[in-house]
Amino acid sequence: MISIAAISLDIERLEPVSATVPRLAKVVADENSSVDDICNVIEYDPALTANAIKLANSAYFASPGEVQTVREAIHKIGAGRILQDAVGRELGPRFLVAVPAYELDELELWQHSIAAATAASLLPRYSKVAIPPVAFTAALLHDFGKLVIGRHLDDESRADIMRATDEGMTYVQAERYVLGLDHAQVGGLVARRWKFPEELANCIAWHHHPLRDNLNNPALDAVHIANAVAKTIGLGLGVEGMNMKVDTDAVRSLGLTMESIETLCAQTMLELPKTLELFEDVHRGV
């Protein structure tokens, strides 16, 4: 059987991320942060500075006038998109591998993650409430826990999970029933290990089960819906498939309708190739 202790040790031994990335995540997540605060973190890192300006000048965000400073980049595309890009470049290579335990081939987890991130980034167009920018990055990282559990999931545990789903559980419920924790919770532990802000870690940890005792959590609702959108358009289904529940309270809390969700799915499919192109240097050659 799978060992929670082994998973915990694996998390502790994960290769760290550069200190600038969680530092940027913290200032982006803090609603009291100013543009100056965000600029100070980005400009401390030359590579992050260059990538932020490059992103703002990319064809994806095409508009008249060239962006020449970090401040201009923030005003043009928002700190949330800059953070999402930074995290994608930092951690993207880790998503490129196959995850046989979840029946995900090479690149499938990455494509699903990018699709969810794209959907989260598009959600502000359709949501009746503001989507915190940290949601864009949480959507990108929401399934990182599958990479960790996937290294430990044995045939016996997989069989037990599938039996539980046959008896009516969702895949995530079955994971928790058999293993004692699910891939979302493991992802949240990883985010905390890397010192990402608590809001981001919670969005990852509970993206399958938005906490309805906290009705004002649009970031979590956004990640929950973004994951469902990525699944709906057929990316990253794997062994889990569509065996999941979409929380209608999350949909309602963002003021979404069936029509707006259908439009979001269609728009995500249209935008996905362009988003993948932004990260072409991450997955080139795979």
C-alpha atoms as one frame of an Amber mdcrd trajectory, in Angstrom:
protein
   0.000   0.000   0.000   0.998   3.580  -0.574   2.685   5.287   2.373   1.704
   8.813   3.413   5.084   9.047   5.124   6.808   8.322   1.806   4.745  11.015
   0.082   5.602  13.502   2.825   9.295  12.691   2.463   9.022  13.084  -1.315
   7.513  16.548  -0.836  10.321  17.530   1.521  12.896  16.412  -1.047  11.385
  18.245  -4.013  13.771  20.504  -5.855  13.137  24.038  -4.571  11.910  26.908
  -6.697  13.798  30.166  -7.034  13.037  32.455  -4.092  11.732  35.232  -6.337
   8.724  33.241  -7.558   6.962  32.675  -4.195   7.965  36.202  -3.186   6.182
  37.536  -6.257   3.197  35.292  -5.525   2.908  36.770  -2.039   2.808  40.376
  -3.210   0.355  39.521  -5.994  -1.899  37.717  -3.499  -1.788  40.639  -1.058
  -4.602  43.021  -1.989  -2.759  45.803  -0.158   0.296  45.522  -2.413   1.024
  48.458  -4.675   2.434  48.453  -8.190   5.687  49.637  -6.623   5.760  46.549
  -4.378   5.277  44.260  -7.373   7.848  46.133  -9.469  10.415  45.858  -6.686
  10.130  42.061  -6.622  10.203  41.615 -10.396  13.042  44.066 -11.003  15.164
  42.247  -8.409  15.358  39.332 -10.866  16.798  40.168 -14.326  15.314  37.075
 -15.990  11.883  37.768 -14.528  12.138  41.376 -15.656  13.043  40.370 -19.206
  10.282  37.766 -19.390   7.638  40.173 -18.058   8.473  42.763 -20.710   8.707
  40.087 -23.412   5.291  38.720 -22.430   3.695  42.167 -22.518   5.107  42.713
 -26.021   4.092  39.277 -27.314   1.584  38.807 -30.111  -0.850  37.385 -27.546
  -1.199  40.830 -25.962  -0.668  42.786 -29.170  -1.509  46.477 -28.938   0.003
  49.738 -30.202   3.189  50.873 -28.500   6.120  48.911 -27.159   6.338  48.096
 -23.454   9.777  49.004 -22.134   9.464  48.780 -18.344   8.075  46.386 -15.754
   5.615  49.039 -14.598   4.253  49.358 -18.127   3.989  45.569 -18.363   1.981
  45.391 -15.126  -0.396  48.091 -16.296  -0.843  46.392 -19.673  -1.333  42.725
 -18.778  -1.650  42.625 -14.985   0.542  41.156 -12.272  -1.467  37.922 -12.278
  -0.454  37.084 -15.833   3.188  37.931 -15.105   3.132  35.606 -12.086   1.470
  32.856 -14.109   4.166  33.172 -16.782   6.966  33.122 -14.200   5.609  30.007
 -12.491   5.006  28.295 -15.826   8.602  28.834 -16.863   9.935  27.779 -13.463
   7.842  24.645 -13.017   6.596  23.831 -16.517   9.391  21.348 -17.284   8.248
  19.207 -14.348   4.792  18.818 -15.925   6.036  17.428 -19.231   6.480  13.822
 -18.138   4.002  10.990 -18.496   2.131  10.002 -15.319   1.183   6.346 -15.918
  -0.556   6.005 -12.540  -3.129   8.530 -13.776  -3.056   7.264 -17.386  -1.633
  10.560 -18.586   0.785  10.461 -21.502   3.721  12.795 -21.988   2.527  16.424
 -22.242  -1.079  15.579 -21.237  -0.776  16.960 -17.708   0.950  20.077 -19.050
  -1.748  20.671 -21.653  -4.483  20.188 -19.061  -2.733  22.603 -16.706  -2.320
  25.226 -19.429  -5.978  24.792 -20.414  -7.078  25.357 -16.813  -4.792  28.379
 -16.517  -6.221  29.757 -19.761  -9.782  29.269 -18.534  -8.984  30.981 -15.228
  -7.421  33.912 -17.077 -10.545  34.242 -19.238 -13.006  33.951 -16.351 -12.950
  37.677 -15.474 -14.751  38.306 -18.781 -17.733  36.262 -17.608 -17.687  36.416
 -13.810 -19.920  38.877 -12.007 -17.319  39.199  -9.227 -13.627  40.048  -9.387
 -11.270  37.080  -9.780  -8.115  37.484  -7.647  -5.043  37.272  -9.905  -3.513
  34.503  -7.794  -6.203  32.198  -9.247  -4.457  32.219 -12.635  -1.357  30.594
 -11.148  -3.269  28.262  -8.830  -5.111  26.945 -11.892  -1.774  26.259 -13.576
  -0.493  24.296 -10.561  -3.731  22.670  -9.409  -2.794  19.094 -10.408   0.864
  19.088  -9.386  -0.052  16.605  -6.654  -0.616  13.966  -9.337   3.101  14.056
 -10.111   3.887  13.267  -6.476   1.251  10.606  -5.846   1.944   9.106  -9.260
   5.444   8.119  -8.151   4.032   6.066  -5.271   0.686   4.680  -6.427   0.949
   0.883  -6.619  -1.321  -1.553  -8.453  -3.153  -2.564  -5.276  -4.015   1.029
  -4.387  -5.085   1.793  -7.949  -7.381  -1.232  -7.949  -8.902  -0.171  -4.622
  -9.521   3.342  -5.969 -11.253   1.986  -9.063 -13.443  -0.307  -6.937 -14.467
   2.696  -4.859 -15.403   4.650  -7.989 -17.428   1.661  -9.216 -19.371   1.912
  -5.960 -20.309   5.523  -6.664 -17.470   7.681  -5.348 -15.865  10.385  -7.441
 -12.228   9.669  -8.229 -11.020  12.250  -5.708 -13.295  10.861  -2.988 -11.919
   7.408  -3.759  -8.341   8.685  -3.518  -9.039  10.097  -0.088 -10.869   6.957
   1.018  -8.088   4.607  -0.066  -4.968   6.730   0.462  -6.006   9.024   3.293
  -5.481  12.109   1.120  -6.046  13.151  -2.486  -3.872  14.671  -5.207  -5.313
  18.140  -4.608  -4.337  18.079  -0.936  -0.856  16.863  -1.866  -0.570  19.748
  -4.323  -1.484  22.151  -1.539   1.247  20.680   0.656   3.750  21.146  -2.166
   2.724  24.797  -2.579   3.254  25.371   1.142   6.602  23.583   0.978   7.653
  26.070  -1.688   6.376  28.955   0.471   3.632  30.068  -1.884   0.965  32.179
  -0.165  -1.761  30.394   1.771  -4.502  31.587  -0.586  -2.762  29.954  -3.544
  -2.092  26.742  -1.594  -5.740  26.526  -0.510  -6.945  27.007  -4.086  -4.876
  23.989  -5.083  -5.717  21.859  -2.041  -9.487  22.311  -2.303 -10.037  22.787
  -6.025 -12.290  19.722  -6.140 -14.213  20.744  -3.014 -14.688  24.511  -2.698
 -15.295  25.359   0.954 -18.845  26.590   1.154 -18.434  27.742   4.769 -16.395
  30.561   3.234 -18.792  31.933   0.644 -16.473  34.717  -0.476 -13.660  32.771
  -2.098 -13.779  33.612  -5.805 -10.182  32.477  -6.378 -11.010  28.952  -5.231
 -14.266  28.946  -7.181 -12.352  30.077 -10.275  -9.797  27.248 -10.020 -12.580
  24.706  -9.450 -14.391  25.877 -12.581 -11.183  26.207 -14.622 -10.343  22.560
 -13.926 -13.840  21.536 -15.022 -13.485  23.566 -18.230 -10.155  21.893 -19.061
 -11.774  18.488 -18.547 -14.857  19.444 -20.548 -12.789  20.332 -23.605 -11.123
  16.928 -23.357  -7.689  17.702 -21.931  -6.090  15.682 -19.149  -8.940  13.237
 -18.612  -6.725  10.253 -17.816  -7.997   7.623 -15.400 -10.122  10.219 -13.614
 -12.092  11.061 -16.744 -15.118  13.235 -16.016 -15.715  11.422 -12.723 -15.947
  14.636 -10.725 -18.601  16.929  -9.332 -18.945  20.555 -10.351 -20.014  22.619
  -7.352 -23.101  24.552  -8.406 -22.528  26.985  -5.528 -19.160  27.881  -7.058
 -20.834  28.532 -10.399 -23.553  30.594  -8.750 -21.160  32.594  -6.578 -19.338
  33.867  -9.676 -22.620  34.728 -11.354 -22.047  32.284 -14.195 -24.750  30.707
 -16.324 -24.776  27.606 -18.490 -24.478  29.863 -21.512 -21.475  31.746 -20.116
 -19.740  28.479 -19.178 -20.293  27.124 -22.688 -18.826  30.336 -24.081 -15.895
  30.055 -21.662 -15.209  26.502 -22.876 -15.297  27.607 -26.504 -13.068  30.604
 -25.843 -10.595  28.456 -23.899 -10.297  26.131 -26.894  -9.616  29.118 -29.146
  -7.051  30.680 -26.816  -5.265  27.466 -25.823  -2.950  27.198 -28.868  -1.826
  30.792 -28.323  -1.200  30.166 -24.622   0.810  27.040 -25.404   2.815  29.079
 -27.893   3.766  31.496 -25.108   5.421  28.540 -23.361   6.883  26.993 -26.504
  10.415  27.184 -25.126   9.275  25.160 -22.083   8.027  22.143 -24.035  10.077
  22.464 -27.224  11.635  19.143 -28.186   9.308  17.015 -26.083
